[in-house]
Amino acid sequence: MKIELKGILVEDVVKNYTNNDEEGVVGFDGKLNIRPKYQREFVYDDKKRNAVLETIWKNFPLNVMYWAKNENETYEVLDGQQRTISICQYVNKKFSIEFTKEKPQYFHNLEKEEQEKILKYKLMIYFCEGTDREKLDWFKIINIAGEKLTDQELRNAIYTGEWLTDAKRYFSKNNCPAYNIAKDYLTGVSIRQEYLETAIKWISENNIEKYMAEHQHTPNANELWLYFQKVINWVKVIFPNYRKEMKGINWGNLYNNFKDKKFDSKELEKQIKKLIDDDDVTSKKGIYEYLIDGEEKHLSIRSFTDKEKLKVYEKQDGICKKCGKKFKIEEMEADHITPWSLGGKTIIENCQMLCKEDNRRKSSK
């Protein structure tokens, strides 16, 4: 990556500054995307915002900022968005500051030489050129301090374009369409891009950056939105009775692998109630995954306690029930005589101690 340090005057950065909540924030005579559509809303509080202007007023050095240079001689703020917006808002009369402890002053109320002191302040900017991968890696490094971005916000900073703008319309706003149909099934916050991240993770089968790179210049996100609706509708059809345990499950993965499998919703409901009532099932959330893919591991079946294991070990005199050889207790494992899947319970009467090799061999059958 090519990185070049330059000094840019405040008056140049604030030239033709515009702030549109839907279309982003632009400055530097229309050439700088200060807060692209993919970035989160301005979050500096008044104290931090004012500190930026006081630093400039006193002609103290302000922390260096980073701009990414695009091929068409435009730029995007990689780091320094909130400082830049603070400066632009003040010059554009959005708030006042008490610089001299006399009274709050707007920029237009300052004396001419005081205005010039701010406008002629030189901001130190690193101009960064490189591949998408290089810019993403660099962005992660400079994002270590300050107001941290989520992983998806970091990706959005690189793969901006028409596709991302359209995807955000569905997944990244308060009360967005994705929130309205799936808030009970997803964790996270839509405006922090967590709904968008989940949807892309599902459709790409965990290849989020690859999917975003391939679709960066696609004119719309119809494929992603239609896919997402299919997943949520599929879940609602096979599990019509909602329970809080259904929130946060990797529904996309289940849909991708089992969407063509036939399920009986009424029979599934009977099994759900039975499993909820089973004390051996310690992960009630795992019930839904288990009923779809049959993997018992989702249920976290209750294990025998150390006390129970010792009791059975002593009763067996340390002899493995399979091979008949004697072992130390740490060389053995507790096993359900009648498997849980066949109705066996995790009770001492259903416990036997096997050597590790025999137990693993039995489990793999």
Backbone hydrogen bonds in HBPLUS format (Angstrom, degrees):
<---DONOR---> <-ACCEPTOR-->    atom                        ^
c    i                          cat <-CA-CA->   ^        H-A-AA   ^      H-
h    n   atom  resd res      DA  || num        DHA   H-A  angle D-A-AA Bond
n    s   type  num  typ     dist DA aas  dist angle  dist       angle   num
A0002-LYS N   A0129-GLU O   2.81 MM 127  5.05 147.9  1.92 152.3 158.5     1
A0129-GLU N   A0002-LYS O   2.78 MM 127  5.05 160.8  1.82 154.3 160.0     2
A0004-GLU N   A0127-PHE O   2.91 MM 123  5.11 158.2  1.96 141.5 148.4     3
A0127-PHE N   A0004-GLU O   2.71 MM 123  5.11 174.3  1.71 152.6 152.1     4
A0006-LYS N   A0125-ILE O   2.80 MM 119  5.33 162.9  1.83 154.6 160.2     5
A0125-ILE N   A0006-LYS O   2.81 MM 119  5.33 173.9  1.81 169.3 169.7     6
A0008-ILE N   A0123-LEU O   2.78 MM 115  5.10 163.7  1.80 152.0 154.6     7
A0123-LEU N   A0008-ILE O   2.75 MM 115  5.10 164.6  1.77 145.6 143.0     8
A0012-ASP N   A0009-LEU O   3.05 MM   3  5.37 136.0  2.26 103.9 115.6     9
A0013-VAL N   A0009-LEU O   3.20 MM   4  6.60 155.0  2.26 149.3 156.3    10
A0010-VAL N   A0121-TYR O   2.96 MM 111  5.73 142.9  2.10 157.5 169.3    11
A0014-VAL N   A0010-VAL O   2.98 MM   4  6.20 161.9  2.02 164.4 167.8    12
A0011-GLU N   A0119-LEU O   2.95 MM 108  4.56 154.2  2.02 140.3 131.9    13
A0015-LYS N   A0012-ASP O   3.42 MM   3  5.30 153.8  2.49  96.5 103.9    14
A0028-PHE N   A0013-VAL O   2.75 MM  15  4.19 156.0  1.81 127.3 128.9    15
A0017-TYR N   A0014-VAL O   3.20 MM   3  5.27 134.4  2.41 138.6 126.4    16
A0029-ASP N   A0015-LYS O   2.77 MM  14  4.89 155.2  1.83 135.8 136.2    17
A0018-THR N   A0026-VAL O   2.88 MM   8  5.34 157.2  1.93 152.0 157.1    18
A0026-VAL N   A0018-THR O   2.92 MM   8  5.34 159.1  1.97 151.8 158.8    19
A0020-ASN N   A0024-GLY O   2.90 MM   4  5.29 167.2  1.92 158.2 157.9    20
A0024-GLY N   A0020-ASN O   2.75 MM   4  5.29 127.5  2.02 162.5 160.4    21
A0025-VAL N   A0035-ARG O   3.08 MM  10  4.79 144.0  2.21 114.5 124.6    22
A0034-ILE N   A0025-VAL O   2.74 MM   9  5.24 127.7  2.01 138.5 151.1    23
A0035-ARG N   A0025-VAL O   3.21 MM  10  4.79 161.6  2.24 121.8 125.9    24
A0027-GLY N   A0032-LEU O   2.94 MM   5  5.13 156.1  2.00 143.8 151.4    25
A0030-GLY N   A0027-GLY O   3.07 MM   3  5.17 120.3  2.44  97.2 111.9    26
A0032-LEU N   A0027-GLY O   2.98 MM   5  5.13 160.1  2.02 150.3 143.8    27
A0031-LYS N   A0028-PHE O   3.17 MM   3  5.40 161.9  2.20 106.9 112.3    28
A0075-TYR N   A0031-LYS O   2.75 MM  44  6.08 158.2  1.80 169.0 171.8    29
A0033-ASN N   A0075-TYR O   2.77 MM  42  6.07 169.7  1.78 146.2 148.8    30
A0077-VAL N   A0033-ASN O   3.08 MM  44  6.32 162.6  2.11 155.1 151.9    31
A0039-GLN N   A0036-PRO O   3.03 MM   3  5.52 155.5  2.09 115.3 122.3    32
A0049-ARG N   A0045-ASP O   2.96 MM   4  6.12 167.9  1.97 160.7 164.7    33
A0050-ASN N   A0046-ASP O   2.84 MM   4  5.90 166.0  1.86 150.4 154.2    34
A0051-ALA N   A0047-LYS O   3.04 MM   4  6.16 146.1  2.15 139.2 148.7    35
A0052-VAL N   A0048-LYS O   3.27 MM   4  6.60 144.3  2.41 145.6 152.7    36
A0052-VAL N   A0049-ARG O   3.23 MM   3  5.48 130.6  2.48 101.0 112.5    37
A0054-GLU N   A0050-ASN O   2.88 MM   4  6.14 155.7  1.94 153.6 161.3    38
A0055-THR N   A0051-ALA O   2.99 MM   4  6.08 147.7  2.10 140.9 148.5    39
A0056-ILE N   A0052-VAL O   3.25 MM   4  6.59 152.7  2.33 142.8 149.3    40
A0057-TRP N   A0053-LEU O   2.83 MM   4  6.03 159.6  1.88 148.9 155.4    41
A0058-LYS N   A0054-GLU O   3.00 MM   4  6.12 151.2  2.09 143.5 149.4    42
A0060-PHE N   A0055-THR O   2.89 MM   5  5.20 156.9  1.95 165.2 162.8    43
A0059-ASN N   A0056-ILE O   2.93 MM   3  4.81 153.3  2.00 102.0 110.3    44
A0065-MET N   A0124-MET O   3.03 MM  59  6.44 163.7  2.06 156.5 161.4    45
A0126-TYR N   A0065-MET O   2.75 MM  61  6.10 167.2  1.77 151.1 154.4    46
A0066-TYR N   A0079-ASP O   2.95 MM  13  5.01 168.6  1.96 144.1 146.4    47
A0078-LEU N   A0066-TYR O   2.80 MM  12  5.28 152.7  1.88 138.3 145.4    48
A0079-ASP N   A0066-TYR O   3.21 MM  13  5.01 163.5  2.24 132.2 132.8    49
A0067-TRP N   A0126-TYR O   2.79 MM  59  6.12 167.7  1.81 162.9 165.3    50
A0128-CYS N   A0067-TRP O   2.76 MM  61  6.04 164.2  1.78 165.7 171.0    51
A0068-ALA N   A0076-GLU O   2.71 MM   8  5.15 167.7  1.73 158.9 160.8    52
A0076-GLU N   A0068-ALA O   2.95 MM   8  5.15 146.9  2.06 139.2 149.5    53
A0069-LYS N   A0128-CYS O   2.87 MM  59  5.86 170.2  1.88 154.8 155.6    54
A0070-ASN N   A0074-THR O   2.80 MM   4  5.33 174.4  1.81 160.1 158.2    55
A0073-GLU N   A0070-ASN O   3.34 MM   3  5.64 145.9  2.46 119.3 116.7    56
A0084-THR N   A0080-GLY O   2.93 MM   4  6.04 161.7  1.96 155.4 160.9    57
A0085-ILE N   A0081-GLN O   2.94 MM   4  6.17 161.7  1.98 151.9 156.8    58
A0086-SER N   A0082-GLN O   3.00 MM   4  6.05 154.4  2.06 139.4 146.6    59
A0087-ILE N   A0083-ARG O   3.11 MM   4  6.37 160.1  2.15 148.4 152.4    60
A0088-CYS N   A0084-THR O   2.97 MM   4  6.23 168.4  1.99 154.2 157.5    61
A0089-GLN N   A0085-ILE O   2.81 MM   4  5.87 160.2  1.85 151.9 157.4    62
A0090-TYR N   A0086-SER O   3.14 MM   4  6.31 157.0  2.20 144.4 150.0    63
A0091-VAL N   A0087-ILE O   3.13 MM   4  6.40 173.3  2.13 156.9 158.1    64
A0092-ASN N   A0088-CYS O   3.00 MM   4  6.07 141.0  2.15 140.1 150.9    65
A0094-LYS N   A0089-GLN O   2.91 MM   5  5.19 162.8  1.94 155.4 154.0    66
A0093-LYS N   A0090-TYR O   3.00 MM   3  5.24 147.2  2.11 118.8 116.2    67
A0097-ILE N   A0105-GLN O   3.02 MM   8  5.26 159.8  2.07 128.3 128.0    68
A0105-GLN N   A0097-ILE O   2.74 MM   8  5.26 162.5  1.77 125.5 128.6    69
A0109-ASN N   A0106-TYR O   3.02 MM   3  5.29 151.1  2.10 108.0 117.1    70
A0110-LEU N   A0107-PHE O   3.15 MM   3  5.52 160.6  2.19 111.1 117.1    71
A0114-GLU N   A0111-GLU O   2.94 MM   3  5.08 123.4  2.27 100.1 115.7    72
A0115-GLN N   A0111-GLU O   2.90 MM   4  6.27 153.6  1.97 158.3 166.4    73
A0116-GLU N   A0112-LYS O   2.97 MM   4  6.25 157.0  2.03 147.7 154.3    74
A0117-LYS N   A0113-GLU O   3.01 MM   4  6.15 141.8  2.16 133.2 142.8    75
A0118-ILE N   A0114-GLU O   3.39 MM   4  6.72 148.3  2.50 140.6 146.6    76
A0118-ILE N   A0115-GLN O   3.15 MM   3  5.37 124.3  2.47  99.4 112.3    77
A0119-LEU N   A0115-GLN O   2.91 MM   4  6.20 168.2  1.92 155.0 158.7    78
A0120-LYS N   A0116-GLU O   2.83 MM   4  5.74 153.3  1.90 149.2 153.9    79
A0121-TYR N   A0118-ILE O   3.21 MM   3  5.32 161.5  2.24 105.3 110.6    80
A0135-LYS N   A0131-THR O   2.90 MM   4  6.17 163.5  1.93 157.1 161.5    81
A0136-LEU N   A0132-ASP O   2.94 MM   4  6.09 154.7  2.00 146.9 153.8    82
A0137-ASP N   A0133-ARG O   3.02 MM   4  6.24 162.4  2.05 149.5 153.8    83
A0138-TRP N   A0134-GLU O   2.92 MM   4  6.11 159.0  1.97 148.0 154.2    84
A0139-PHE N   A0135-LYS O   2.82 MM   4  5.90 155.7  1.87 144.5 151.8    85
A0140-LYS N   A0136-LEU O   3.03 MM   4  6.27 151.0  2.12 146.0 152.8    86
A0141-ILE N   A0137-ASP O   3.24 MM   4  6.53 146.7  2.36 139.7 148.0    87
A0141-ILE N   A0138-TRP O   3.07 MM   3  5.11 120.2  2.45  95.5 110.4    88
A0142-ILE N   A0138-TRP O   3.04 MM   4  6.40 164.9  2.07 160.1 162.1    89
A0143-ASN N   A0139-PHE O   3.05 MM   4  6.00 122.6  2.39 136.4 150.3    90
A0144-ILE N   A0141-ILE O   3.32 MM   3  5.73 160.7  2.36 115.7 116.3    91
A0154-LEU N   A0150-THR O   2.98 MM   4  6.29 150.2  2.07 151.0 159.4    92
A0155-ARG N   A0151-ASP O   3.01 MM   4  6.38 152.3  2.09 143.7 151.2    93
A0156-ASN N   A0152-GLN O   2.82 MM   4  6.08 158.4  1.87 148.7 155.0    94
A0157-ALA N   A0153-GLU O   3.11 MM   4  6.28 137.1  2.30 136.4 146.4    95
A0157-ALA N   A0154-LEU O   3.18 MM   3  5.19 129.4  2.45  93.9 107.0    96
A0158-ILE N   A0155-ARG O   2.94 MM   3  5.43 152.2  2.02 112.1 120.7    97
A0159-TYR N   A0155-ARG O   3.01 MM   4  6.27 169.0  2.02 164.3 166.7    98
A0165-THR N   A0161-GLY O   3.07 MM   4  6.31 163.8  2.09 155.5 160.4    99
A0166-ASP N   A0162-GLU O   3.04 MM   4  6.25 160.3  2.08 151.5 155.8   100
A0167-ALA N   A0163-TRP O   2.87 MM   4  6.10 157.6  1.92 150.9 158.1   101
A0168-LYS N   A0164-LEU O   2.89 MM   4  6.06 156.8  1.94 153.6 158.3   102
A0169-ARG N   A0166-ASP O   3.11 MM   3  5.18 129.7  2.37  96.4 109.8   103
A0170-TYR N   A0167-ALA O   3.07 MM   3  5.45 136.5  2.27 105.5 116.2   104
A0171-PHE N   A0167-ALA O   3.01 MM   4  6.20 153.0  2.08 150.0 158.7   105
A0172-SER N   A0168-LYS O   2.93 MM   4  4.55 158.9  1.97 126.5 128.7   106
A0178-ALA N   A0170-TYR O   3.02 MM   8  5.83 163.0  2.05 163.7 162.6   107
A0176-CYS N   A0173-LYS O   3.16 MM   3  4.99 133.5  2.39 131.8 120.6   108
A0179-TYR N   A0176-CYS O   3.02 MM   3  5.29 118.5  2.42 105.9 120.8   109
A0180-ASN N   A0176-CYS O   3.06 MM   4  6.37 158.8  2.10 157.1 163.7   110
A0181-ILE N   A0177-PRO O   3.19 MM   4  6.47 144.9  2.32 148.3 155.7   111
A0182-ALA N   A0178-ALA O   2.93 MM   4  5.78 137.6  2.12 144.8 155.9   112
A0183-LYS N   A0179-TYR O   3.03 MM   4  4.79 132.8  2.26 140.9 134.9   113
A0185-TYR N   A0182-ALA O   2.89 MM   3  5.27 157.2  1.95 115.1 122.7   114
A0186-LEU N   A0182-ALA O   3.13 MM   4  6.24 130.7  2.39 157.7 171.7   115
A0248-GLY N   A0185-TYR O   2.94 MM  63  5.75 167.4  1.95 117.3 121.1   116
A0192-ARG N   A0189-VAL O   3.23 MM   3  5.48 146.8  2.35 104.3 113.8   117
A0194-GLU N   A0189-VAL O   3.29 MM   5  5.64 152.7  2.37 159.0 151.0   118
A0193-GLN N   A0190-SER O   2.91 MM   3  5.19 148.5  2.01 117.9 119.3   119
A0197-GLU N   A0193-GLN O   2.97 MM   4  6.13 156.0  2.02 142.2 149.2   120
A0198-THR N   A0194-GLU O   3.08 MM   4  6.15 156.3  2.14 136.4 142.2   121
A0199-ALA N   A0195-TYR O   3.02 MM   4  6.28 165.5  2.04 153.4 156.7   122
A0200-ILE N   A0196-LEU O   3.04 MM   4  6.26 166.6  2.05 155.4 158.5   123
A0201-LYS N   A0197-GLU O   2.86 MM   4  5.96 156.2  1.91 147.4 155.1   124
A0202-TRP N   A0198-THR O   2.94 MM   4  6.16 156.2  1.99 151.2 156.8   125
A0203-ILE N   A0199-ALA O   3.07 MM   4  6.34 173.8  2.07 154.0 154.7   126
A0204-SER N   A0200-ILE O   2.89 MM   4  5.79 152.2  1.96 147.9 155.3   127
A0205-GLU N   A0201-LYS O   2.99 MM   4  5.59 111.3  2.48 132.8 145.1   128
A0206-ASN N   A0201-LYS O   2.97 MM   5  4.62 161.1  2.00 135.3 141.2   129
A0205-GLU N   A0202-TRP O   3.31 MM   3  5.21 154.6  2.38  98.4 105.8   130
A0207-ASN N   A0204-SER O   3.28 MM   3  5.07 152.4  2.36  96.3 104.4   131
A0211-TYR N   A0207-ASN O   3.01 MM   4  6.21 160.9  2.05 154.2 159.7   132
A0212-MET N   A0208-ILE O   2.96 MM   4  6.22 162.4  1.99 155.8 160.7   133
A0213-ALA N   A0209-GLU O   2.91 MM   4  6.03 157.0  1.96 147.0 153.4   134
A0214-GLU N   A0210-LYS O   3.00 MM   4  6.17 158.6  2.04 148.1 153.7   135
A0215-HIS N   A0211-TYR O   3.05 MM   4  6.20 141.8  2.20 143.5 153.5   136
A0216-GLN N   A0212-MET O   2.87 MM   4  5.55 108.2  2.40 140.4 153.7   137
A0218-THR N   A0215-HIS O   2.97 MM   3  5.02 166.5  1.99 111.9 115.9   138
A0225-TRP N   A0221-ALA O   3.09 MM   4  6.33 166.9  2.11 160.0 163.8   139
A0226-LEU N   A0222-ASN O   2.89 MM   4  5.96 170.1  1.90 158.6 161.4   140
A0227-TYR N   A0223-GLU O   3.02 MM   4  6.06 158.7  2.06 144.1 150.6   141
A0228-PHE N   A0224-LEU O   2.96 MM   4  6.09 163.5  1.99 148.4 153.0   142
A0229-GLN N   A0225-TRP O   3.07 MM   4  6.30 159.6  2.12 148.3 153.0   143
A0230-LYS N   A0226-LEU O   3.09 MM   4  6.33 152.6  2.16 144.6 152.0   144
A0230-LYS N   A0227-TYR O   3.06 MM   3  5.11 115.7  2.49  96.3 112.0   145
A0231-VAL N   A0227-TYR O   3.05 MM   4  6.42 155.9  2.11 155.1 161.1   146
A0232-ILE N   A0228-PHE O   3.12 MM   4  6.42 171.5  2.13 157.0 157.6   147
A0233-ASN N   A0229-GLN O   2.89 MM   4  5.98 163.1  1.92 150.9 156.4   148
A0234-TRP N   A0230-LYS O   2.91 MM   4  5.96 153.3  1.98 144.8 152.2   149
A0235-VAL N   A0231-VAL O   3.06 MM   4  6.37 157.6  2.11 151.4 156.7   150
A0236-LYS N   A0232-ILE O   3.05 MM   4  6.29 162.7  2.08 150.1 154.6   151
A0237-VAL N   A0233-ASN O   2.99 MM   4  6.16 141.8  2.14 144.2 154.0   152
A0238-ILE N   A0234-TRP O   3.11 MM   4  6.37 168.8  2.12 155.4 157.0   153
A0239-PHE N   A0235-VAL O   2.90 MM   4  5.82 149.7  1.99 149.6 158.3   154
A0246-MET N   A0243-ARG O   2.93 MM   3  5.79 168.1  1.94 128.9 132.1   155
A0247-LYS N   A0244-LYS O   3.20 MM   3  5.81 171.2  2.21 119.9 122.0   156
A0251-TRP N   A0249-ILE O   2.75 MM   2  5.46 131.8  1.98 110.1  94.5   157
A0254-LEU N   A0250-ASN O   3.38 MM   4  6.76 160.6  2.42 148.8 154.0   158
A0255-TYR N   A0251-TRP O   2.84 MM   4  6.04 160.6  1.88 155.5 161.1   159
A0256-ASN N   A0252-GLY O   2.89 MM   4  6.06 163.6  1.92 149.9 154.5   160
A0257-ASN N   A0253-ASN O   3.20 MM   4  6.38 150.0  2.30 142.9 149.6   161
A0258-PHE N   A0254-LEU O   2.87 MM   4  5.81 143.5  2.00 149.5 159.1   162
A0259-LYS N   A0255-TYR O   2.99 MM   4  4.82 128.7  2.26 144.4 138.4   163
A0261-LYS N   A0258-PHE O   3.08 MM   3  5.25 159.4  2.12 109.0 115.6   164
A0268-LEU N   A0264-ASP O   2.91 MM   4  6.15 157.8  1.96 157.5 164.8   165
A0269-GLU N   A0265-SER O   3.01 MM   4  6.20 151.4  2.10 142.6 149.5   166
A0270-LYS N   A0266-LYS O   3.21 MM   4  6.53 150.4  2.30 141.8 148.8   167
A0271-GLN N   A0267-GLU O   3.10 MM   4  6.42 158.4  2.15 148.8 154.2   168
A0272-ILE N   A0268-LEU O   2.87 MM   4  6.12 151.6  1.95 150.0 158.4   169
A0273-LYS N   A0269-GLU O   3.14 MM   4  6.36 166.0  2.16 150.1 151.9   170
A0274-LYS N   A0270-LYS O   3.11 MM   4  6.36 155.2  2.17 144.9 152.0   171
A0275-LEU N   A0271-GLN O   2.90 MM   4  6.08 158.6  1.95 150.7 156.1   172
A0276-ILE N   A0272-ILE O   2.87 MM   4  6.05 153.7  1.94 152.7 160.4   173
A0277-ASP N   A0273-LYS O   3.19 MM   4  6.30 143.9  2.33 137.0 145.4   174
A0278-ASP N   A0275-LEU O   3.13 MM   3  4.95 152.7  2.21  96.8 105.2   175
A0281-VAL N   A0278-ASP O   3.11 MM   3  5.63 154.9  2.18 113.0 120.1   176
A0302-ARG N   A0280-ASP O   2.73 MM  22  4.87 155.4  1.79 139.7 148.4   177
A0283-SER N   A0299-LEU O   3.09 MM  16  4.95 149.6  2.19 138.1 133.5   178
A0286-GLY N   A0283-SER O   3.11 MM   3  5.35 132.1  2.35  99.3 111.5   179
A0287-ILE N   A0284-LYS O   3.14 MM   3  5.42 160.9  2.18 107.3 113.3   180
A0290-TYR N   A0286-GLY O   2.95 MM   4  6.09 164.2  1.98 156.0 161.0   181
A0291-LEU N   A0287-ILE O   2.96 MM   4  6.16 158.0  2.01 150.8 155.9   182
A0292-ILE N   A0289-GLU O   3.13 MM   3  5.22 136.3  2.33  97.6 109.9   183
A0293-ASP N   A0289-GLU O   2.85 MM   4  6.06 178.5  1.85 167.1 166.8   184
A0294-GLY N   A0290-TYR O   2.66 MM   4  4.66 140.6  1.81 130.4 138.5   185
A0298-HIS N   A0295-GLU O   3.32 MM   3  6.23 161.0  2.36 122.6 125.3   186
A0299-LEU N   A0296-GLU O   3.02 MM   3  5.74 155.5  2.08 121.2 127.5   187
A0300-SER N   A0297-LYS O   3.26 MM   3  5.59 155.5  2.33 109.1 115.6   188
A0309-LYS N   A0305-THR O   2.94 MM   4  6.24 160.4  1.98 152.7 158.4   189
A0310-LEU N   A0306-ASP O   2.97 MM   4  6.15 162.0  2.00 148.3 152.4   190
A0311-LYS N   A0307-LYS O   3.10 MM   4  6.26 156.2  2.16 143.3 149.8   191
A0312-VAL N   A0308-GLU O   3.05 MM   4  6.31 164.4  2.07 154.2 157.1   192
A0313-TYR N   A0309-LYS O   2.84 MM   4  5.99 157.5  1.89 149.7 157.2   193
A0314-GLU N   A0310-LEU O   2.94 MM   4  6.11 162.0  1.97 149.9 153.6   194
A0315-LYS N   A0311-LYS O   3.07 MM   4  6.27 152.4  2.15 140.8 148.9   195
A0316-GLN N   A0312-VAL O   2.94 MM   4  6.17 143.5  2.07 146.3 155.5   196
A0318-GLY N   A0313-TYR O   3.00 MM   5  5.26 154.8  2.07 156.8 155.5   197
A0317-ASP N   A0314-GLU O   3.08 MM   3  4.86 152.8  2.16  96.6 105.0   198
A0319-ILE N   A0316-GLN O   3.05 MM   3  5.48 162.7  2.08 113.4 119.0   199
A0327-PHE N   A0318-GLY O   2.91 MM   9  5.53 156.5  1.97 150.5 156.0   200
A0320-CYS N   A0325-LYS O   2.86 MM   5  5.59 168.4  1.88 158.7 158.6   201
A0324-GLY N   A0320-CYS O   2.98 MM   4  4.96 138.0  2.16 127.1 137.3   202
A0331-GLU N   A0328-LYS O   2.95 MM   3  5.31 154.0  2.01 110.5 119.0   203
A0332-MET N   A0329-ILE O   3.08 MM   3  5.28 161.8  2.12 112.3 114.5   204
A0356-LYS N   A0331-GLU O   3.27 MM  25  6.25 151.4  2.35 153.5 146.7   205
A0333-GLU N   A0354-LEU O   2.77 MM  21  5.51 159.2  1.81 162.4 169.2   206
A0354-LEU N   A0333-GLU O   2.98 MM  21  5.51 169.0  2.00 160.7 159.7   207
A0335-ASP N   A0352-GLN O   2.80 MM  17  5.30 147.7  1.90 155.9 166.6   208
A0352-GLN N   A0335-ASP O   2.96 MM  17  5.30 148.9  2.06 147.7 156.6   209
A0337-ILE N   A0350-ASN O   2.87 MM  13  5.25 164.1  1.90 133.6 139.0   210
A0342-LEU N   A0339-PRO O   2.93 MM   3  5.34 150.3  2.02 109.3 118.6   211
A0344-GLY N   A0339-PRO O   2.92 MM   5  5.06 153.8  1.99 139.6 131.5   212
A0343-GLY N   A0340-TRP O   2.95 MM   3  5.12 159.6  1.99 115.4 116.0   213
A0350-ASN N   A0347-ILE O   2.83 MM   3  5.46 153.9  1.90 119.7 128.2   214
A0351-CYS N   A0348-ILE O   3.20 MM   3  5.08 154.3  2.27 111.3 109.4   215
A0359-ASN N   A0355-CYS O   2.95 MM   4  6.13 162.3  1.98 161.7 167.6   216
A0360-ARG N   A0356-LYS O   2.92 MM   4  6.04 160.2  1.96 149.7 154.6   217
A0361-ARG N   A0357-GLU O   2.96 MM   4  6.10 153.9  2.03 142.2 150.2   218
A0362-LYS N   A0358-ASP O   2.91 MM   4  6.07 152.0  1.98 143.7 150.9   219
A0363-SER N   A0359-ASN O   2.94 MM   4  6.13 156.4  2.00 144.5 151.1   220
A0364-SER N   A0360-ARG O   3.03 MM   4  6.21 138.4  2.21 142.9 152.5   221
A0365-LYS N   A0362-LYS O   3.21 MM   3  5.50 159.5  2.25 106.6 112.9   222
